[in-house]
Amino acid sequence: MSKTTSAQFENVTAIAKANVYFDGKVVSHTIIFKDGSKKTLGLIYGGSFHFGTQAAERMEIVAGTCHVKLDGTAETLAYEAGTHFDVPGNSGFQITVPGGICEYICSFLP
């Protein structure tokens, strides 16, 4: 489990249209940096959800807690605010938020 520190982003373009998944239980917004790279900032409400990935991703947990099982692994790990996990490209993960809201930043890795 790795610690992270991202909390604020300067000089970005924010996309107002939300990305809404699982009947509104997962919602994110995209931000675009001057170099063209993108991140999504989102909320996951209580529940269990599976996401597939095309590109590799880093999920930074900003607030709340979640439990994550990467596709192809047997272990479920807990993450809390200030930590992150990486997901390989062309893969996926099961994320469970036991209660409350988990806030995250998703970065697309090279």
C-alpha positions in Angstrom: 0.0 0.0 0.0 1.6 3.3 -1.1 0.9 6.8 0.2 -0.1 9.6 -2.1 -0.4 13.3 -1.8 -2.4 14.7 -4.7 -5.1 17.1 -3.6 -5.3 20.1 -5.9 -4.7 20.6 -9.6 -3.8 24.0 -11.2 -4.4 25.2 -14.8 -6.6 22.3 -16.0 -9.7 22.0 -18.2 -12.6 20.4 -16.4 -15.3 18.5 -18.4 -18.7 19.4 -16.9 -20.5 16.3 -18.2 -20.2 13.6 -15.6 -19.2 9.9 -16.2 -22.0 8.0 -14.5 -21.8 4.3 -13.8 -23.9 1.7 -11.9 -27.1 3.8 -11.7 -25.3 6.8 -10.3 -23.4 4.9 -7.6 -20.1 5.8 -9.2 -19.7 9.3 -10.7 -16.6 11.0 -12.0 -15.5 14.1 -13.9 -12.5 14.3 -16.3 -9.8 17.0 -16.1 -7.3 17.6 -18.9 -3.9 19.0 -18.3 -2.0 21.3 -20.6 0.1 18.4 -21.9 -3.1 16.5 -22.9 -2.9 14.0 -20.1 -6.2 13.2 -18.3 -7.4 12.2 -14.8 -10.8 11.5 -13.5 -12.0 12.7 -10.1 -14.8 10.7 -8.6 -17.1 9.3 -5.9 -18.0 5.7 -5.2 -21.0 5.2 -3.0 -21.5 2.0 -0.8 -21.6 -1.2 -2.9 -19.4 -3.5 -4.9 -18.5 -2.7 -8.6 -16.3 -4.2 -11.3 -14.3 -2.0 -13.7 -12.4 -3.1 -16.7 -9.3 -1.2 -17.9 -7.9 -0.5 -21.3 -4.9 1.6 -20.2 -3.0 1.1 -16.9 -4.5 3.2 -14.1 -3.5 4.5 -10.7 -6.4 4.9 -8.3 -5.6 7.3 -5.5 -8.0 7.3 -2.5 -8.7 10.8 -1.4 -11.3 10.1 1.3 -13.1 7.1 2.7 -12.1 3.4 2.4 -12.5 0.6 -0.1 -11.5 -3.0 -0.6 -10.0 -4.0 -4.0 -9.4 -7.3 -5.7 -7.4 -7.0 -8.9 -8.4 -9.4 -11.7 -6.3 -12.5 -11.7 -5.4 -12.3 -8.0 -6.9 -14.0 -5.0 -6.2 -11.3 -2.4 -8.5 -8.4 -1.5 -6.7 -5.4 0.0 -8.0 -2.5 2.0 -7.2 1.1 1.0 -7.8 4.3 2.8 -7.4 8.0 2.3 -3.8 8.9 1.3 -3.1 5.5 -0.4 -3.2 4.2 -4.0 -3.2 1.0 -6.0 -2.3 0.4 -9.7 -4.3 -1.6 -12.2 -2.6 -3.1 -15.3 -3.9 -2.2 -18.7 -6.4 -4.7 -20.4 -7.4 -5.9 -16.9 -9.8 -4.9 -14.3 -10.7 -4.8 -10.6 -13.5 -5.3 -8.1 -13.9 -2.4 -5.7 -16.1 -2.5 -2.7 -17.0 0.5 -0.5 -18.4 -0.9 2.7 -20.2 2.3 3.6 -20.2 6.0 3.2 -18.4 7.4 0.1 -15.0 6.7 -1.2 -13.4 9.6 -3.2 -10.7 8.9 -5.7 -8.4 10.3 -8.4 -7.8 8.0 -11.4 -4.6 8.7 -13.4 -4.0 6.9 -16.7 -0.5 5.5 -16.7 1.9 5.3 -19.7 
